Amino acid sequence: MKKNELAAAALVFLATIGTVLGIFGFENFRKSRLYTVELIARAPDNGNWYPRKITVPFGKKVKILIRNIETVTHGFALPDFNVAVKEIKAGEVVVVEFTPDKKGAFPFMCTVWCSDQHMNMTGEIVVE
Amino acid sequence: MRNQNSSLLRALRTLTMTALFTVCLLVTICFAAERFFEIKAKRFVYTPNIIKVNKGDIVNIRLISEDVTHGFFLDGYSLNTSSHPGQEGSLKFTADKTGRFSFRCSVTCGALHPYMMGHLFVLPNSLFMAGAFTILLLGIASLIFALRKKQKDERLKLFGIIPLDLRFPLTKFKPLRTLLKSRWFPFILIMLNLFIFTVILLAGFIGGLSSGSYNFGVMLVWILWWVLLMMFMVPIIGRFWCMMCPFPLIGDWIQRGKLINVGKQKSWGLSKRWPNKWRNLWPLVVLFWISTWFSGFFTVKPFATFVLLGAIILLAIIVAIFFDKRTFCLFVCPVSGFQGLYANFSMIGVRSRDPETCRKHTLKTCVVGSEKGYGCPWMEIPFEMNRNTYCGLCFECFKTCPYDNMDLVLRPFGQDLFVEKRRTDEIYHRRGTDEAFKAITMVGIFLSFFLAFQGPYGHLKDMVTAKTLKGYLGYLGESFLVDFLLIPGSLLIFAYLSKKLSKNKEVKLKDVFVNFSYCLVPVGLAIWAAFSLGIILPNGSYLLHIISDPFAWGWNLFGTANFPWTPVFTYAMYYLQVVVALIGFIFALDFGFKFSLKTYNTIEEAKRGWVPMLIYLIVIHILFLKLFVG
């Protein structure tokens, strides 16, 4: 009987705290292997790209994880490295990869009309 | 002579007019016109929001966005285009399917994106015509059946075929009884839901104020859970959700000091008794109605869903500390009310098998509990239970009964709606205004929800999401007006007409009103099921995305994270909605006359008293049909 009670308590613990710990643990493990930079997409009147300036080392493969945390659809383009995502829906996440083979500052921008200020939704990638 | 002449002239004129009309009609049919529409899309409305064409027309649509990128998906035709400011979208198609079709935004454009839609009518609207005709036909047929009845039935029969007192004990099957008697059941299902709701809460919290359409919490609760509840669980298996709901778990733990074993029967909490005047469905009627005030937020914002669920969990714990047993489930939980009422319609119930065994068993362990289980946590009296409203299917009475005298029974729809009052002093056996108003407000809330969330009216969406305070107050006012004045008022008027027409002086108007209000139970179930079809078929594909990526972190657990939004069966959907509404109508017709027989003394009174209610049911169903397809 005592065993049953302990098993039940263990299940409750597993379903709640265990689940939360498991989820964050998995995410941290995944993050550590997956990407180098996280980029948050927001319309300019709601905070714009964050960060707006990303510095990456020359010649090393870069992974950018773009998270659209808003309620409208965004896009992503980094023309100088031929990187583009046509549509990043609200709540969606995409990962883009490229290897910076030239130095300098390169603009990236949103490609979906996301607000009146859409044209100002731009940022910069600096390769050093 | 002169007179003859003029009548000839008149006849000639009529003939010419008819010929002209026919030619015009033929022209419209044979030479379909090419029609052009310029539709402006702005969050969250299309202008014009309603367009009408004739069958065979070639329809050209230019979609012009005025703020952000919008899409245009046409139900039934499954056509799609999109536009952003400065770049138009266009569609050209032949309107070869008739009926009313919604066009919906197909590019996530903001919080209310899933509700952004308009209507395209391809005339003639044959589905609406056929539906309305069927409603009239069914109404007349049911009237003829009713009028031909010579005497009251000894045994009530559903549709005159299936005896309504039929019961089949499912627990005749030994494995099922063993399962229900195990202390691990329904605990293990509660654990499963505890896990799912932990993920939902976390996703709601992490999702914050982003769009709900790609959030695990919002989608699982308001698409999967709500639709499952309304289309399957409640109408078929009653309070099945209450059985596996994880919310009262912590409260139970505090009260019992044990999770699964049976400790002492006395609660560790304060164990106060819920006041007698509130021991009915009224608190739930009001609480559910109040929670619909915020529907414009928690169905679209993850964080609002988190707050709502969090508040319910907290409330469940607080109520459990202060009050008796499952007071929270019985009288506080907002979604408990309609489940309880509608469970009376459902096909299953917990009933004692042999009343004699119960009578001889003086220590009522199902009420006071034993070492095998707790006394009914829902404060029911299991040994003489005959209605489902307050039975939460926790199966404690299966565990406490030493004679295996409890059964899980399968029975025809609506059995509990007809049971005789056993003890009028006891709320559990009573038909009353509280249940009547639960049935009524569910219809009223359906009307508000349908118009705001599945209608083409942008200003209503602005009102429910509180874009302006005035608009929001207007929505609350409208909701109050419809739920507590308009629908009950109209029902009361028809109940009054029914009483007058029956020429029965003794029967109380209140009883007529309450008895006939139970017609709205199958009606409410049907329209909510039809409403749910309008959610799950167009938006169900979101579920594939969110199960693979529940936290919008870029996960892809099942490989379906990139599955695009794909509405399914959007042509069949309208037919299904009509069929479901008609099924509700048929039940209401069958039940309605039976309620009339119960209300009035003689069959003649019952026949006369039934006519106004029949008219009422026909009118409201034509209105529902108008909402769904007209």
Interface residues (C-beta under 8 A of the other chain):
Chain A: M1 N4 E5 A7 A8 A9 L11 V12 L14 A15 T16 T19 V20 I23 E27 R30 L34 L65 R67 N68 I69 E70 T71 V72 T73 E87 K89 A90 G91 E92 V93 V94 V95 V112 W113 C114 S115 D116 H118
Chain B: S65 D67 V68 T69 H84 P85 G86 V107 T108 C109 G110 A111 H113 R183 F187 M191 L192 L194 F195 T198 V199 L202 G207 G208 L209 S210 S211 G212 S213 Y214 N215 L249 K258 L259 I260 N261 D549 F551 A552 W553 G554 W555
